[in-house]
Amino acid sequence: MTYYHQYLAKFRENYMMYIPLTIILQSCLGSVAAMYILQNNDRPFFLVQLFLCVCVCMFYNAAILAQLKTKIVFNLLLISLFLNTVLIVINYL
């Protein structure tokens, strides 16, 4: 069993507990990414980066509010965390 399937099983098992924790986690990470993007607004395509950051965070929150399947919510969480981390690294350096 891969790490993905293990974490997905844990996420499904404790879904109600992970909802508030992951909303706070991805929202904080997204706001840090947005802060670094806005500090480096002299770089080209900073508005595209900001658009991606905001959209990914909103998609995750909307998936929870729409009560989509847990696998879709989990995948959106991973995408949100990965993309926001990449944006932080790009704009921090």
C-alpha positions as CSV (number, residue, x, y, z in Angstrom):
1,M,0.0,0.0,0.0
2,T,1.4,3.4,-1.0
3,Y,1.6,6.4,1.2
4,Y,-1.1,8.1,-0.8
5,H,-3.6,5.2,0.0
6,Q,-2.6,5.1,3.6
7,Y,-3.1,8.8,4.1
8,L,-6.4,8.7,2.1
9,A,-7.6,5.9,4.4
10,K,-6.7,7.9,7.5
11,F,-8.4,11.0,6.0
12,R,-11.6,9.1,5.3
13,E,-11.6,7.5,8.7
14,N,-11.3,10.8,10.6
15,Y,-12.9,13.1,8.0
16,M,-14.8,15.3,10.4
17,M,-11.8,15.9,12.5
18,Y,-9.5,16.8,9.5
19,I,-12.0,19.3,8.0
20,P,-11.2,22.2,10.3
21,L,-7.6,21.4,10.7
22,T,-7.0,21.2,6.9
23,I,-9.0,24.4,6.3
24,I,-6.8,26.3,8.7
25,L,-3.6,24.7,7.4
26,Q,-4.2,25.4,3.7
27,S,-5.7,28.9,4.4
28,C,-2.6,29.9,6.4
29,L,-0.3,28.5,3.8
30,G,-2.2,30.2,1.0
31,S,-2.1,33.5,2.8
32,V,1.6,33.2,3.3
33,A,2.0,32.4,-0.4
34,A,-0.2,35.4,-1.3
35,M,1.9,37.7,0.9
36,Y,5.2,36.6,-0.8
37,I,3.6,37.0,-4.2
38,L,2.4,40.5,-3.4
39,Q,5.8,41.5,-2.0
40,N,7.5,40.5,-5.3
41,N,5.0,42.2,-7.6
42,D,7.9,43.3,-9.9
43,R,8.2,39.8,-11.3
44,P,6.4,39.0,-14.5
45,F,3.1,37.0,-14.1
46,F,2.7,37.8,-10.4
47,L,-1.1,38.2,-11.0
48,V,-1.2,34.8,-12.6
49,Q,0.5,33.3,-9.5
50,L,-1.9,35.2,-7.2
51,F,-4.8,33.9,-9.2
52,L,-3.6,30.3,-8.9
53,C,-3.0,30.6,-5.2
54,V,-6.5,32.1,-4.5
55,C,-8.3,29.7,-6.8
56,V,-6.8,26.6,-5.4
57,C,-7.6,27.6,-1.9
58,M,-11.2,28.5,-2.9
59,F,-11.6,25.2,-4.7
60,Y,-10.6,23.2,-1.6
61,N,-13.0,25.2,0.6
62,A,-15.8,24.9,-1.9
63,A,-15.3,21.1,-2.1
64,I,-15.8,20.8,1.6
65,L,-18.8,23.0,1.6
66,A,-20.3,21.1,-1.4
67,Q,-19.7,17.8,0.5
68,L,-17.9,16.2,-2.4
69,K,-16.4,12.8,-2.1
70,T,-13.5,12.5,0.4
71,K,-11.1,11.4,-2.4
72,I,-11.7,14.6,-4.3
73,V,-11.4,16.7,-1.2
74,F,-8.1,14.9,-0.3
75,N,-6.7,15.4,-3.8
76,L,-7.6,19.1,-3.7
77,L,-5.9,19.4,-0.4
78,L,-2.7,17.9,-1.8
79,I,-2.8,20.1,-4.8
80,S,-3.4,23.2,-2.7
81,L,-0.6,22.4,-0.3
82,F,1.8,21.5,-3.1
83,L,1.0,24.6,-5.3
84,N,1.2,27.0,-2.4
85,T,4.5,25.6,-1.2
86,V,5.9,25.9,-4.7
87,L,4.7,29.5,-4.9
88,I,6.3,30.3,-1.5
89,V,9.6,28.9,-2.6
90,I,9.6,30.7,-6.0
91,N,8.8,34.0,-4.4
92,Y,10.9,33.7,-1.3
93,L,14.1,33.2,-3.3
